[in-house]
Amino acid sequence: MNPKTPWKILWIPALIVILDQFSKFWVIQALALYEWRPVIPCVGLTHLRNRGAAFSFLSQASGWQNAFLIAFAVFASILLLYWLFHIPMSRKAERTAVALILGGAMGNLLDRIIHGAVVDFIDIYFRQWHWPAFNGADSAIIIGTMVMAWVLFLSGERHLPQTSPDDPDS
């Protein structure tokens, strides 16, 4: 662990978890399961439980998927935390991206532990077409992934292996 890395970056995942869990608590209290309410054109609120992963992958499995996805989320969160503390302080965008992804992973992990499924409630639609419902934790993961993609692919920073002058392939 980099001793110069402050723990203060953890406010980002902590805030995401708090806001995510608060919004899901509100949805559970305000909407019955499968209830839907329009908010603005093309956006509605619903109350769904996703027992699978992204886009309901594995949602029809016999029940083993919850334990598997909890274990996967714990493992991923540990790796993200390790990564977060080993990113140099100067790489703020990368640190923020990992913190966003970590917060989202932890928010959905709490759902799986508490509810046995992830609570999804944001419904984006156009006429009869609906994007799969999602939540604040999912949004944090997507935003963090987009920031990471920007850092890795668009910033001009390349972490390619260096070739030796003696290397015949160079």
Residue pairs with C-beta under 8 A, 6 or more apart in sequence:
1 85
1 86
2 85
2 86
2 88
2 89
4 89
5 85
5 86
5 87
5 89
6 89
9 84
9 95
9 96
9 99
10 99
12 96
12 99
12 100
12 102
12 103
13 99
13 100
13 102
13 103
13 106
14 103
15 103
16 100
16 103
16 104
16 106
16 107
16 136
16 137
16 140
17 103
17 106
17 107
17 110
17 137
19 136
20 103
20 104
20 107
20 108
20 135
20 136
20 137
20 140
21 107
21 110
23 121
23 135
23 136
24 111
24 119
24 121
24 135
24 136
27 45
27 47
27 119
27 121
28 47
28 119
30 45
31 37
31 45
31 46
31 47
31 121
32 47
33 47
33 48
33 49
34 46
34 47
34 48
35 46
35 47
36 44
36 45
36 46
36 123
37 44
37 45
37 46
38 44
39 45
42 124
42 125
42 126
43 122
43 123
43 124
43 125
44 123
44 125
45 121
45 122
45 123
46 120
46 121
46 123
46 133
47 119
47 121
48 119
48 120
48 121
48 133
49 115
49 116
49 117
49 118
49 119
49 120
50 56
50 59
50 117
50 118
50 119
50 120
50 133
51 58
51 59
51 61
51 65
51 66
51 116
51 117
51 118
52 58
52 59
52 60
52 61
52 65
52 69
53 65
53 69
54 138
55 132
56 132
58 65
58 68
58 69
59 65
66 112
66 116
66 117
69 112
70 109
70 112
70 113
73 105
73 106
73 108
73 109
73 112
74 109
76 105
77 102
77 105
77 106
77 109
80 98
80 101
80 102
80 105
81 102
83 98
84 95
84 98
84 99
84 102
87 94
87 95
87 98
89 95
91 151
93 147
93 150
93 151
93 155
94 147
94 148
94 151
96 144
96 147
97 144
97 145
97 147
97 148
97 151
98 144
98 148
99 144
100 140
100 141
100 143
100 144
100 147
101 140
101 141
101 144
101 145
101 148
102 144
103 137
103 140
104 136
104 137
104 138
104 139
104 140
104 141
104 144
105 137
105 141
106 137
107 135
107 136
107 137
107 140
108 118
108 135
108 137
108 138
111 117
111 118
111 119
111 137
112 118
118 135
118 137
119 135
120 132
120 133
120 134
120 135
120 138
121 133
121 135
122 133
122 134
122 135
122 139
123 130
123 131
123 133
124 130
124 131
125 131
151 157
152 159
163 169
163 170
164 170
